[in-house]
Amino acid sequence: MTDTEVMTLPSGFWLWPEDQTWAQPLPGGQVRIGITALGLKASGDIYMCRPKPVGSKVGQGGSIGVVELSKSIVAVKSPLSGVVTRVNEALEERPELVHQSPYEAGWMVELAPSELDAERRKLAIGEIAIREAMAHWAWLNQLDAAP
């Protein structure tokens, strides 16, 4: 991915800036959640991805699962509160999908949001807000993708 691609999200996605996770609203009120390309650039290669099981309750900023990196295991934080309704089972056999296709095949979970109206205010929504939030996060974390 180019630096420009790392610093953006697909149209219609929302950003949880603190932890570089995204939420994609789906038809029927569910949201799909994954890790941004910028977050992946900062973390390095993922060797294992284990989402929380269906039925798990998650708070905004709480763990939706864990990823194993070369030297650590890290919790992936949820941009929204809710109940996990579906997990990406393909990640069990192919965790590299998170890197290869972070906004399509590499998503982690889908959830039914429980506090959507209140929690949306804490997300970056819209191209300009997302780009600014990602640039600030990259600068704070001293990444090359920062402008």
C-alpha positions in Angstrom: 0.0 0.0 0.0 1.1 3.5 -0.7 1.3 6.1 2.1 -1.8 7.7 0.7 -3.7 4.5 0.9 -2.4 3.9 4.4 -3.7 7.3 5.5 -7.3 6.8 4.2 -10.3 4.6 4.7 -12.9 3.5 2.1 -15.9 5.7 1.7 -18.5 5.2 4.4 -16.1 3.8 7.0 -15.7 5.3 10.5 -12.5 5.5 12.4 -11.7 4.9 16.1 -8.6 7.1 16.2 -7.1 6.0 19.5 -6.6 2.4 18.4 -6.7 2.6 14.6 -9.7 0.3 14.2 -12.6 1.0 11.8 -16.3 0.4 11.7 -18.3 -0.1 8.5 -22.1 0.3 8.8 -23.9 -2.6 7.2 -27.5 -3.0 6.0 -29.7 -4.1 8.9 -27.9 -2.1 11.6 -24.8 -4.3 12.1 -21.3 -2.9 11.8 -18.2 -4.7 10.6 -14.9 -4.0 12.4 -11.3 -4.3 11.5 -7.8 -2.8 11.8 -6.7 0.1 9.7 -3.8 -0.2 7.3 -2.0 2.5 9.3 -2.5 0.5 12.5 -1.1 -2.5 10.7 1.9 -0.6 9.4 2.7 0.4 13.1 2.2 -3.1 14.4 4.1 -5.3 11.9 3.2 -8.7 10.7 0.3 -10.6 12.4 0.9 -14.3 12.9 -2.4 -15.2 14.6 -5.8 -13.5 14.8 -8.4 -14.6 17.4 -11.7 -12.7 17.4 -14.0 -12.9 20.4 -16.7 -15.5 19.9 -20.3 -14.8 18.7 -22.4 -13.6 21.6 -19.6 -11.7 23.4 -20.5 -8.3 24.8 -17.9 -5.6 24.0 -17.6 -2.0 25.2 -16.3 0.9 23.2 -12.5 0.7 23.5 -12.8 -2.9 24.8 -11.2 -5.9 23.2 -12.9 -7.6 20.1 -10.1 -10.1 20.0 -6.3 -10.5 20.0 -3.6 -10.6 17.4 -0.2 -12.2 17.8 2.7 -10.1 16.5 6.4 -11.1 16.3 7.1 -10.3 19.9 3.8 -9.7 21.6 0.1 -10.4 21.8 -2.1 -7.3 21.5 -5.8 -6.7 22.1 -7.7 -5.2 19.2 -10.0 -2.4 20.5 -13.6 -2.0 19.4 -14.8 1.4 18.0 -18.3 0.7 19.3 -20.1 -1.2 22.1 -22.3 -4.1 21.2 -22.6 -7.9 20.9 -20.5 -9.9 18.4 -22.9 -11.4 15.9 -20.3 -12.9 13.4 -16.6 -13.6 13.3 -14.3 -13.8 10.2 -13.5 -17.5 10.4 -11.1 -17.2 7.4 -8.6 -15.5 9.7 -8.1 -18.7 11.7 -6.4 -20.3 8.8 -5.2 -17.1 7.0 -4.4 -14.3 9.4 -2.4 -12.6 6.7 -5.7 -11.5 5.2 -5.7 -8.7 7.8 -2.6 -7.3 6.0 -3.5 -8.2 2.5 -7.0 -6.9 2.6 -7.7 -4.9 5.7 -10.9 -3.3 4.5 -12.4 -6.3 2.7 -11.4 -9.9 3.4 -9.4 -9.0 6.6 -12.2 -7.8 8.8 -12.4 -9.3 12.3 -16.0 -9.2 13.6 -19.5 -7.9 13.0 -21.5 -6.7 15.9 -24.9 -5.3 16.8 -24.1 -1.9 18.3 -25.8 -1.1 21.6 -24.9 2.6 22.0 -24.5 3.8 18.4 -26.0 7.3 18.7 -23.9 8.3 21.7 -20.6 6.6 20.6 -20.6 7.9 17.0 -19.5 11.3 18.4 -16.2 9.7 19.5 -15.4 8.4 16.0 -13.8 10.2 13.0 -16.4 10.2 10.2 -15.9 11.7 6.8 -12.8 11.9 4.6 -11.3 15.1 6.1 -11.8 14.1 9.7 -10.4 10.6 9.1 -7.3 11.9 7.2 -6.6 14.5 10.0 -7.0 11.9 12.8 -4.8 9.4 11.0 -2.1 12.0 10.3 -2.1 13.0 14.0 -1.9 9.4 15.1 1.0 8.7 12.7 2.8 11.8 13.9 2.3 10.8 17.6 3.7 7.3 16.8 6.5 8.6 14.6 5.5 6.7 11.5 6.8 7.5 8.0 3.2 7.9 6.7 2.8 11.2 8.6 2.7 14.2 6.3 
